[in-house]
Amino acid sequence: MSVYSTQAPTLGNTLGAVFLGMAISCILFGVSTLQVYFYFHYYPTDGRLHKLSVGFLWLLDATHLSLTIYSTYHYGVLGFGNVDGLQDIIWAIKLHTAINVIIVLMVQSLYAYRVWLLSGYHHGVLGYLVAAAVLGGFAIGIVLAYETCTISVWSDTASISWAVQASFAASTAIDIVISVAMCYYLRKSKGAELRLNSRISTLMQYTLSCGVFTSACSLACLFTFILMPNNLIFLALTYLLTRLYVNSFTAMMNARQRAPRPEDTETFMMSNQVFTYGSPPRSIPDPERHRSRDHKFDWVDVPAPSRSLSNASASTVHAPELHKAEYAYTRHW
């Protein structure tokens, strides 16, 4: 018995699936837009690389959604009743595929960059493995974008099925490799400080969650493309895949500890004033105000064991100086 679906294409599993994918994509785009707003609002001191990456990803995501809406409108409204016209692959679908490849590879490259830095701290080889996997995925993505531009009707997708399947499989494998490598190095970065270990555990949870969601969606795209070749359910899932990649990266950036802003500090000081009738206002002591901000570790400042001090020389250094030197070189993230 064949495992392939022999169901004929209908209005529900073609235009209906694409419409539902577009609707859910609009919701996820709203979530990613809110994440981008929070990022620029709460992390104004981030480096130029992170700001440009988040802004460029949002622009690509908005363009991708615009192409999704246009293609759905073209097939569902402009092409209503034109059965022959529904067989054509319009330019928006081809450009949509290219932007999808760019977004996925860009997010994976940003994750791979962090794995590369952690690999350098620990003198590991996983950084080279992740870099090779991302470069391989980049090559497959270019081939997929080129092959998509060579076909003109949906029935021709069978001729480039190898490129589509390779792209989905590579995306799943890269997500798994990056998640495993990141969690491995983060676990090696744990030390004796409980607050630091708690922050690292949070990063590991976010990394695993993002890897699971994106990998599951990539596998769903792969299985629906192979098992249901007569409908467009796989295309609707690709709409969601792009949104999940953007949301995973922006959520990871917003999962860090937020630095206090001047207006927030002033507002907090005003709210801490206690007014008593007949006496001047007094302030409630705030232990967080006196806590040092030098020990903030987050997604950008991931700690790693220091090798700058030997065991012999460490005993001659005072405790505060030892702690400062132990994590000094991780601040350039």
Secondary structure as GFF3:
##gff-version 3
##sequence-region A 1 333
A	DSSP	pi_helix	12	16	.	.	.	ID=ss1
A	DSSP	alpha_helix	17	42	.	.	.	ID=ss2
A	DSSP	alpha_helix	48	73	.	.	.	ID=ss3
A	DSSP	pi_helix	74	78	.	.	.	ID=ss4
A	DSSP	three_ten_helix	85	87	.	.	.	ID=ss5
A	DSSP	alpha_helix	91	122	.	.	.	ID=ss6
A	DSSP	alpha_helix	126	149	.	.	.	ID=ss7
A	DSSP	three_ten_helix	154	160	.	.	.	ID=ss8
A	DSSP	alpha_helix	161	188	.	.	.	ID=ss9
A	DSSP	alpha_helix	194	227	.	.	.	ID=ss10
A	DSSP	alpha_helix	233	254	.	.	.	ID=ss11
A	DSSP	alpha_helix	262	271	.	.	.	ID=ss12
A	DSSP	beta_strand	273	276	.	.	.	ID=ss13
A	DSSP	beta_strand	279	283	.	.	.	ID=ss14
A	DSSP	three_ten_helix	293	295	.	.	.	ID=ss15
A	DSSP	alpha_helix	311	314	.	.	.	ID=ss16
A	DSSP	alpha_helix	319	326	.	.	.	ID=ss17
A	DSSP	three_ten_helix	328	330	.	.	.	ID=ss18
###
